[in-house]
Amino acid sequence: MEIYYKKDTLFVNVDEYLNGSSMSNIRKKVFSIIDDYDIENIVLNIIGNVEDTQLLDNFIREYKMKYDGNITIK
């Protein structure tokens, strides 16, 4: 996983197999960064395989409940 900030956007490149454990790790890191730096734009770029698309749906739902920003999934 690679996380970087550029032009008011937090980019998260996930190049690993996305399962419950890895999604939990991503969630903790991304939400911690958003809380610390008040970033409104997130791009989550999934390069690896997704075990269950419900994991991404839950992540997006939780993000929208907690924050008033924009999230893009690629």
C-alpha positions in Angstrom: 0.0 0.0 0.0 1.2 3.4 -0.9 -0.3 6.6 0.5 0.7 10.1 -0.6 -0.8 13.6 -0.7 -0.8 15.8 -3.8 -2.9 18.8 -4.8 -5.4 18.7 -1.9 -6.0 15.0 -2.4 -5.0 11.9 -0.5 -4.1 9.1 -2.8 -4.1 5.5 -1.5 -2.8 2.8 -3.9 -3.6 -0.7 -2.7 -1.6 -3.3 -4.6 -2.4 -6.2 -2.3 -5.2 -8.8 -2.0 -8.0 -6.9 -0.4 -9.7 -8.9 2.4 -11.2 -8.1 5.8 -7.8 -7.7 7.5 -6.2 -5.5 4.9 -9.3 -3.4 4.6 -9.3 -2.9 8.3 -5.7 -1.7 8.1 -6.4 0.7 5.2 -9.4 2.0 7.1 -7.4 2.8 10.3 -4.6 4.5 8.3 -6.8 6.5 6.0 -9.2 7.7 8.7 -6.3 8.6 11.0 -4.7 10.7 8.3 -8.0 12.4 7.5 -8.6 13.1 11.2 -5.1 14.6 11.6 -4.9 16.7 8.5 -8.6 17.4 7.6 -8.3 16.2 4.0 -11.5 16.3 2.0 -10.5 14.5 -1.2 -9.6 10.8 -1.3 -8.7 8.6 -4.2 -8.6 4.9 -3.4 -6.9 3.1 -6.3 -7.4 -0.7 -6.0 -4.7 -2.5 -8.0 -5.0 -5.9 -6.4 -7.9 -8.3 -6.2 -10.9 -7.7 -4.0 -12.2 -10.7 -2.0 -15.6 -9.2 -1.3 -16.9 -5.9 -2.8 -19.0 -5.5 0.4 -15.7 -4.5 2.1 -15.4 -1.5 -0.2 -19.1 -0.6 0.1 -18.7 -0.6 3.9 -15.6 1.5 3.8 -17.4 4.1 1.6 -20.5 4.1 3.8 -18.4 4.7 6.9 -16.4 7.4 5.2 -19.6 9.2 4.1 -21.1 8.9 7.6 -18.0 10.4 9.3 -16.7 12.9 6.9 -18.0 15.5 4.5 -15.5 15.0 1.7 -15.2 13.3 -1.7 -14.0 9.8 -2.2 -13.2 8.1 -5.6 -12.6 4.4 -6.0 -10.7 3.3 -9.1 
